[in-house]
């Protein structure tokens, strides 16, 4: 985005912390006293997360983002865990997740769909662009999940989605149609096609897998 199109969320600490040099001294830099307000703001405004090796604060932010998506409290967006080429920071972290949290049943295998470990910027950018290849956004309208897509899917693709994701559909099926009248407060995306389903509000890792499947679908 560059400095012109960026704003910063810096945390005030008595030691170590300083603003990123790209945004330091910029009037769009916001200095905060509390971690929870910083996390609230960047989760609310972000369309993707790129997380880098760090200390307790980095892991706190990583788990915060993943927990909010896992529990359906934040919208699903791409999360890339970026390390230097040959680095093992995130792979070591991943061993803890699989060897402890998954083994003990504290998380599910589909929860690993929320993020991707990459080792260069090119891979990170590719992951983010792939997430928005067809998928645009989603919102709840009552019990219905309305997924806005940039291109209408083929009939075969919709049939395939219904077969692969019937386990998350509580009633009916995934249907492709135009916007619902309740979405009139978003006129800028009114003309986008929709995929609409009535799902169980659980297993949000499967929702992320649904987005990946949509992005790999054939379009009409």
ABEGO torsion letter per residue (X at the ends): XEAAABBBBBBBBABGBBBBAAABGBAABBBBABAAAAAAAAAAABABBBBBBBBAAAAAAAAAAAAAAAAGABBBBBBBBBBBBGBAAAAAAAAAAAAAAAAAGABBAAAAAABBBBABAAAAAAAAAAAAAABABBBBBEABBBBBBABBBBAAAAAAAAAAAAAABABEBBBBBBBBAAAAABAAAAABBBBBBBBBBBGAAAAAAAAAAAAABBBX
